[in-house]
Each structure stands twice: as C-alpha cells, then as structure tokens.
Amino acid sequence: MTDKARINTKNSIELHPLGPNSITWRYLGDRRYLLMLPQAFVMQVAHPVIDAGVGEHSVYKTDPWGRAERSLKLLWPILYARPEKAIRMGRELRKMHRRIKGTLPDGRQYNALNPEAYGWVHGTALYTSLKLLETFEKPADEDVRQEMFREWRLFGGMLGLRNQDLPASLADYWDYFNDMIENRLQWGPVVADLMSENFFHDHPKPPGKLFDAMPNGIWQRALSPVADRMELINRATLPANFRRRFDIPYTMEDQRRFDRIRKAIKLGYRMTPRPLRYISLAREAMRDARRHPDAYRFHPVQVAETDAS
C-alpha cells in the first residue's frame, strides 16, 4: 500500500467508486431520475455563485438539450464505469469546473470550485434520490436512507469533495440542507428563468432529423402538454421549505394534478421492459458488470486533495 493510500485526515478525499450492488447504481440512471433533475437544477442555481456561473457560461436557455447531454456525459460516467475510468472522469469534472470563473454582481470574484457552491450541487443529490423513491415508489425506510447517505458521501469523494466538506451523519445532512435553503440561497436571475411559466414551453426542438423536419407549429403543439406537466413536476418535487421561502405557489389542486401524473408515470414504468427503464450508459455498464464482475472490484484509498484533482 502506498503512502497516499494511508492518508486519513479530515482534509483527505476517499476515492471509492460505487459498484453495481449500490442503491445509487439502481436509481441514478433510471429514466425517472431525469424527471427529478429540473428541481435539483433550480436548487443548485439558487446559490449565488452557481447562478453567476450558469448565467455567464451556460446555454441552458438556447441549447437545453445539448446542455443536458453534456452534463450526462460528464457526471454519469463517474458512477457507471469501471473504477479506474470512474476516478479519471471525476478528475475531468473538477478540471472542467476549474475553468469556470468570473465576477459576482457585487464585484467579488468567483470560481465554480468554491467549496460551498460545489458542495451544494452534490448536496441536492441525496434529497433528489430520496424524493424519487417517495414520488414513484415508496418512502425509503431508515436502513435505506442511511445506506443512501453513506453512498452519497462516497460519491462526493469521487467528485473531489473532502471528508470535512461533507456532513458526518444523515441528521447533519438535513441540518445542512435546510440551513442552505433558509439562509444561503437566493432568488437570482437564473432561478427566475427556470421557474417562469414559459420556461419549458420555450424549449427549442431537440437535435435530430425527425425534429429538423417537424414544422415549428407542430412542435409547439406537441410540446405544450409535456411542458405543462414538467412545470408542475418541477414545483411539486421542490422541498416544501424552498417553495415557502421563495413564495412558489402550490395548491391542493396542484397536488391532485400531480398525483394523477405520478400514477400515470408509475403505470407506464411498470409496463416498460426493465432494460428500457435505464439510460443507455447505465444499461451498458450494468451489462458490462454482469459479464466482467471482477473488473468492478476496487479497494478504496484515501488521497490528499491535490492528488484527487
């Protein structure tokens, strides 16, 4: 064992790729998770540093499909890959974020690896996974919540977050999560865009021959009912204290509509063949793990922060 593998301090990072037997593997590549991403993005950009970075460097309005595809290609391989590649992709993600920097409205400089902001992006992930279960299956019991929290910490290490940057217990996580909502998040320009009634309705056509040939009027008519439902899912799955903090309307009628949408999604999911329930990257990794289980065995190591970057 090397000296780096013996490092074990609060400033170290644990590199421990999550394998095929993890709960995270079961749900992060599930297509239903894609329905949960808009609310996670809203919470993330409510942090002023992320709002500035996304507003200045992202094309979330002009190319939402391309942005989503690039995000999937950056983040998902840190999970759905053999351990060595997963670690490499984690380093690539941090390297990409290191280039994102600029100036906040108050004149202060920022960069995307600001510990609080970078940690908050990952901070929304555990809530999102638990909300997925609550929404489309059943609320996780205590054992499952604890295991998901443990895996969330390990995945944070893969993203380059130090042990000291992550809550030590699930109770600490909820204290941190709620404190961020109540005291650190802001209603900035990007949040206002994402929460506008027209955000989903204004999505351009996705790339591809089918959509290129589709007249704009037909695209708008096809998009409209989907956009209505996505706007409701977005509001419904946000934390209640986030909605309350920023006066986001959510009525009993909204809840009844959401319940009907949720039942339809649950029915459609049960009728979908199991392989098609996952995005292609997850399907391929699951197939590879079944064929080559030894390739996914890995002994976690503790490394200094600089060695993980």
VEXDREN-2710 file (C-alpha; in Angstrom, 1 decimal):
% VEXDREN-2710
k/r/px/py/pz
1/MET/0.0/0.0/0.0
2/THR/1.3/3.4/-0.9
3/ASP/1.7/6.4/1.5
4/LYS/-1.2/8.1/-0.3
5/ALA/-3.4/5.1/0.4
6/ARG/-2.7/5.5/4.1
7/ILE/-3.7/9.2/4.3
8/ASN/-6.7/9.5/6.7
9/THR/-7.4/13.1/7.8
10/LYS/-10.3/15.4/7.6
11/ASN/-8.6/17.1/4.6
12/SER/-8.3/13.9/2.6
13/ILE/-10.6/12.6/-0.1
14/GLU/-11.8/9.0/-0.2
15/LEU/-11.8/7.6/-3.7
16/HIS/-14.3/4.7/-3.6
17/PRO/-16.2/4.1/-6.8
18/LEU/-19.7/2.9/-6.2
19/GLY/-20.3/-0.5/-7.7
20/PRO/-23.2/-2.4/-9.3
21/ASN/-24.6/-3.5/-6.0
22/SER/-25.1/0.0/-4.8
23/ILE/-28.5/1.7/-4.4
24/THR/-27.1/4.7/-6.4
25/TRP/-26.5/2.4/-9.4
26/ARG/-30.1/1.3/-9.2
27/TYR/-31.6/4.8/-9.4
28/LEU/-29.3/7.4/-10.8
29/GLY/-29.6/6.0/-14.4
30/ASP/-33.3/5.3/-14.1
31/ARG/-35.2/7.4/-16.6
32/ARG/-37.5/8.6/-13.8
33/TYR/-34.5/10.4/-12.3
34/LEU/-34.5/12.7/-15.4
35/LEU/-37.9/14.0/-14.2
36/MET/-36.3/15.0/-10.9
37/LEU/-33.4/16.9/-12.4
38/PRO/-35.2/20.2/-13.0
39/GLN/-36.0/20.8/-9.3
40/ALA/-32.4/19.9/-8.5
41/PHE/-31.1/22.4/-11.0
42/VAL/-33.4/25.1/-9.5
43/MET/-32.0/24.5/-6.1
44/GLN/-28.4/24.4/-7.3
45/VAL/-28.6/27.7/-9.2
46/ALA/-30.3/29.4/-6.2
47/HIS/-26.7/29.5/-4.8
48/PRO/-25.4/32.9/-5.9
49/VAL/-22.1/31.5/-7.2
50/ILE/-23.8/28.9/-9.3
51/ASP/-26.3/31.4/-10.5
52/ALA/-23.5/33.6/-11.7
53/GLY/-21.6/30.7/-13.3
54/VAL/-24.6/29.3/-15.1
55/GLY/-25.8/32.7/-16.2
56/GLU/-22.4/33.6/-17.7
57/HIS/-21.2/30.3/-19.0
58/SER/-24.2/28.0/-19.7
59/VAL/-26.5/27.7/-22.6
60/TYR/-29.4/26.4/-20.6
61/LYS/-31.9/28.5/-22.5
62/THR/-30.6/28.4/-26.0
63/ASP/-29.4/24.8/-26.0
64/PRO/-31.1/22.9/-23.1
65/TRP/-30.8/19.5/-24.9
66/GLY/-27.1/19.9/-25.6
67/ARG/-26.5/21.1/-22.0
68/ALA/-28.3/18.1/-20.6
69/GLU/-26.4/15.7/-22.9
70/ARG/-23.1/17.2/-21.9
71/SER/-24.0/17.0/-18.2
72/LEU/-24.9/13.4/-18.5
73/LYS/-21.6/12.6/-20.3
74/LEU/-19.6/14.4/-17.5
75/LEU/-21.4/13.1/-14.4
76/TRP/-22.9/9.7/-15.1
77/PRO/-19.6/8.0/-16.1
78/ILE/-18.3/8.8/-12.6
79/LEU/-20.8/6.2/-11.5
80/TYR/-21.5/3.9/-14.5
81/ALA/-17.9/2.9/-15.4
82/ARG/-15.2/0.6/-14.3
83/PRO/-13.4/2.0/-11.2
84/GLU/-10.3/3.4/-12.9
85/LYS/-12.4/5.2/-15.5
86/ALA/-14.8/6.5/-12.8
87/ILE/-11.9/8.0/-10.9
88/ARG/-10.5/9.6/-14.1
89/MET/-13.9/11.1/-15.0
90/GLY/-14.2/12.6/-11.5
91/ARG/-10.8/14.3/-12.1
92/GLU/-12.0/15.5/-15.5
93/LEU/-15.2/17.0/-14.0
94/ARG/-13.1/19.0/-11.5
95/LYS/-10.7/20.1/-14.2
96/MET/-13.6/21.4/-16.3
97/HIS/-15.1/23.3/-13.3
98/ARG/-11.7/24.9/-12.6
99/ARG/-12.0/26.9/-15.8
100/ILE/-15.4/28.4/-14.8
101/LYS/-14.8/31.7/-13.1
102/GLY/-16.0/35.3/-13.3
103/THR/-17.3/38.2/-11.2
104/LEU/-20.4/38.3/-9.0
105/PRO/-22.8/41.3/-9.2
106/ASP/-21.2/42.7/-6.0
107/GLY/-17.8/42.7/-7.7
108/ARG/-16.3/39.7/-5.9
109/GLN/-14.5/37.0/-7.9
110/TYR/-15.9/33.5/-8.1
111/ASN/-14.9/30.1/-9.5
112/ALA/-17.0/27.0/-9.8
113/LEU/-14.9/25.1/-7.3
114/ASN/-15.9/27.4/-4.5
115/PRO/-16.3/24.8/-1.7
116/GLU/-19.7/25.8/-0.5
117/ALA/-21.1/26.1/-4.1
118/TYR/-19.5/23.0/-5.5
119/GLY/-20.6/21.1/-2.4
120/TRP/-24.2/22.3/-2.7
121/VAL/-24.5/20.9/-6.2
122/HIS/-23.8/17.5/-4.7
123/GLY/-25.8/18.4/-1.6
124/THR/-29.0/18.4/-3.7
125/ALA/-28.4/14.9/-5.0
126/LEU/-29.4/13.0/-1.8
127/TYR/-32.6/14.9/-1.5
128/THR/-33.4/14.2/-5.2
129/SER/-32.8/10.5/-4.9
130/LEU/-34.9/10.2/-1.7
131/LYS/-37.6/12.3/-3.4
132/LEU/-37.6/9.9/-6.4
133/LEU/-38.4/7.0/-4.1
134/GLU/-41.1/8.9/-2.3
135/THR/-42.7/10.1/-5.5
136/PHE/-42.6/7.0/-7.7
137/GLU/-42.2/4.1/-5.3
138/LYS/-42.4/4.4/-1.5
139/PRO/-40.5/6.5/1.0
140/ALA/-37.2/4.9/1.9
141/ASP/-37.0/3.3/5.3
142/GLU/-34.3/4.2/7.8
143/ASP/-31.9/1.5/6.7
144/VAL/-32.2/2.5/3.1
145/ARG/-31.8/6.2/3.9
146/GLN/-28.7/5.5/5.9
147/GLU/-27.2/3.5/3.1
148/MET/-28.1/6.1/0.5
149/PHE/-26.4/8.7/2.7
150/ARG/-23.3/6.6/3.0
151/GLU/-23.1/6.2/-0.8
152/TRP/-23.8/9.9/-1.2
153/ARG/-20.7/10.6/0.9
154/LEU/-18.6/8.2/-1.1
155/PHE/-19.8/9.7/-4.4
156/GLY/-18.9/13.1/-3.0
157/GLY/-15.3/11.9/-2.7
158/MET/-15.4/10.8/-6.3
159/LEU/-16.3/14.4/-7.2
160/GLY/-13.3/15.7/-5.2
161/LEU/-15.1/16.8/-2.0
162/ARG/-13.0/16.4/1.1
163/ASN/-14.3/14.4/4.1
164/GLN/-14.6/17.7/6.1
165/ASP/-16.8/19.2/3.4
166/LEU/-19.5/16.5/3.8
167/PRO/-21.9/16.2/6.7
168/ALA/-20.9/13.4/9.0
169/SER/-24.3/11.9/9.6
170/LEU/-27.7/11.9/8.0
171/ALA/-29.1/14.2/10.7
172/ASP/-26.2/16.6/10.0
173/TYR/-27.1/16.4/6.3
174/TRP/-30.7/17.6/6.9
175/ASP/-29.4/20.4/9.2
176/TYR/-27.0/21.5/6.4
177/PHE/-29.7/21.1/3.6
178/ASN/-32.3/23.1/5.5
179/ASP/-29.8/25.8/6.6
180/MET/-28.7/26.3/3.0
181/ILE/-32.3/26.8/1.9
182/GLU/-33.2/29.1/4.7
183/ASN/-30.1/31.2/4.9
184/ARG/-27.8/30.9/1.9
185/LEU/-29.9/30.5/-1.3
186/GLN/-31.3/33.5/-3.2
187/TRP/-33.8/34.1/-6.0
188/GLY/-31.5/35.1/-8.8
189/PRO/-31.9/35.7/-12.5
190/VAL/-31.4/32.0/-13.5
191/VAL/-33.9/30.7/-10.9
192/ALA/-36.4/33.2/-12.1
193/ASP/-35.9/31.9/-15.7
194/LEU/-36.2/28.3/-14.6
195/MET/-39.4/28.9/-12.6
196/SER/-41.1/31.1/-15.2
197/GLU/-44.3/29.6/-16.6
198/ASN/-42.9/29.7/-20.1
199/PHE/-39.5/28.0/-19.4
200/PHE/-40.5/24.5/-20.6
201/HIS/-42.8/25.9/-23.3
202/ASP/-39.9/27.9/-24.8
203/HIS/-37.7/24.8/-25.3
204/PRO/-36.4/24.6/-28.9
205/LYS/-36.7/21.4/-30.9
206/PRO/-34.2/18.7/-29.9
207/PRO/-31.5/17.9/-32.5
208/GLY/-32.1/15.1/-35.0
209/LYS/-33.6/14.5/-38.4
210/LEU/-37.1/13.8/-37.1
211/PHE/-37.3/17.2/-35.3
212/ASP/-35.4/19.1/-38.0
213/ALA/-38.2/18.2/-40.4
214/MET/-41.0/19.0/-38.0
215/PRO/-42.8/22.3/-38.5
216/ASN/-42.5/24.7/-35.6
217/GLY/-46.2/24.8/-35.1
218/ILE/-46.5/21.0/-34.7
219/TRP/-43.5/21.1/-32.3
220/GLN/-45.2/23.7/-30.1
221/ARG/-48.5/21.7/-30.1
222/ALA/-46.7/18.5/-29.1
223/LEU/-44.5/20.3/-26.5
224/SER/-47.3/22.2/-24.8
225/PRO/-48.9/19.3/-22.7
226/VAL/-45.5/17.9/-21.8
227/ALA/-44.3/21.4/-20.8
228/ASP/-47.3/21.8/-18.6
229/ARG/-46.6/18.6/-16.8
230/MET/-42.9/19.2/-16.4
231/GLU/-43.6/22.7/-14.9
232/LEU/-45.9/21.0/-12.3
233/ILE/-43.5/18.2/-11.6
234/ASN/-40.8/20.8/-11.0
235/ARG/-42.8/22.7/-8.4
236/ALA/-44.2/19.6/-6.8
237/THR/-40.8/18.0/-6.2
238/LEU/-39.1/21.0/-4.8
239/PRO/-38.7/20.9/-1.0
240/ALA/-41.7/22.5/0.8
241/ASN/-39.4/24.9/2.7
242/PHE/-37.9/26.1/-0.6
243/ARG/-41.4/26.8/-2.0
244/ARG/-42.3/28.6/1.2
245/ARG/-39.1/30.6/1.3
246/PHE/-39.5/31.9/-2.2
247/ASP/-43.3/32.1/-2.3
248/ILE/-43.7/29.5/-5.1
249/PRO/-47.4/28.7/-5.4
250/TYR/-48.5/25.2/-4.9
251/THR/-52.2/24.5/-4.2
252/MET/-54.3/21.5/-3.3
253/GLU/-55.4/21.4/-6.9
254/ASP/-51.8/21.3/-8.0
255/GLN/-51.3/18.3/-5.6
256/ARG/-54.3/16.5/-7.1
257/ARG/-53.0/17.0/-10.6
258/PHE/-49.5/15.9/-9.6
259/ASP/-51.0/12.7/-8.0
260/ARG/-52.7/11.9/-11.3
261/ILE/-49.4/12.5/-13.3
262/ARG/-47.5/10.4/-10.8
263/LYS/-49.9/7.5/-11.1
264/ALA/-49.7/7.6/-14.9
265/ILE/-45.8/7.5/-14.7
266/LYS/-45.9/4.6/-12.2
267/LEU/-48.2/2.6/-14.5
268/GLY/-46.1/3.4/-17.6
269/TYR/-42.9/2.4/-15.7
270/ARG/-44.3/-1.0/-14.7
271/MET/-45.2/-1.6/-18.4
272/THR/-41.8/-0.7/-19.6
273/PRO/-39.3/-3.6/-20.2
274/ARG/-36.6/-3.4/-17.5
275/PRO/-33.7/-2.6/-19.8
276/LEU/-35.5/0.4/-21.3
277/ARG/-36.1/1.8/-17.8
278/TYR/-32.5/3.0/-17.8
279/ILE/-30.5/5.4/-19.9
280/SER/-28.1/3.8/-22.4
281/LEU/-25.0/4.5/-20.4
282/ALA/-26.4/2.8/-17.3
283/ARG/-27.7/-0.2/-19.3
284/GLU/-24.2/-0.7/-20.9
285/ALA/-22.5/-0.5/-17.5
286/MET/-24.9/-3.0/-15.9
287/ARG/-24.3/-5.4/-18.9
288/ASP/-20.6/-5.0/-18.5
289/ALA/-20.7/-5.6/-14.8
290/ARG/-22.6/-8.8/-15.3
291/ARG/-20.1/-10.1/-17.8
292/HIS/-17.0/-8.9/-16.0
293/PRO/-17.7/-8.7/-12.3
294/ASP/-14.0/-8.8/-11.3
295/ALA/-13.4/-5.5/-13.3
296/TYR/-15.6/-3.7/-10.7
297/ARG/-13.7/-4.8/-7.6
298/PHE/-11.8/-1.9/-6.1
299/HIS/-10.1/-1.2/-2.8
300/PRO/-10.9/2.4/-1.7
301/VAL/-8.0/4.7/-1.0
302/GLN/-7.6/8.0/0.9
303/VAL/-5.7/10.7/-1.1
304/ALA/-4.7/14.2/-0.4
305/GLU/-6.9/16.9/-2.0
306/THR/-4.3/17.7/-4.6
307/ASP/-4.0/14.1/-5.7
308/ALA/-7.7/13.9/-6.4
309/SER/-7.8/16.9/-8.6
END
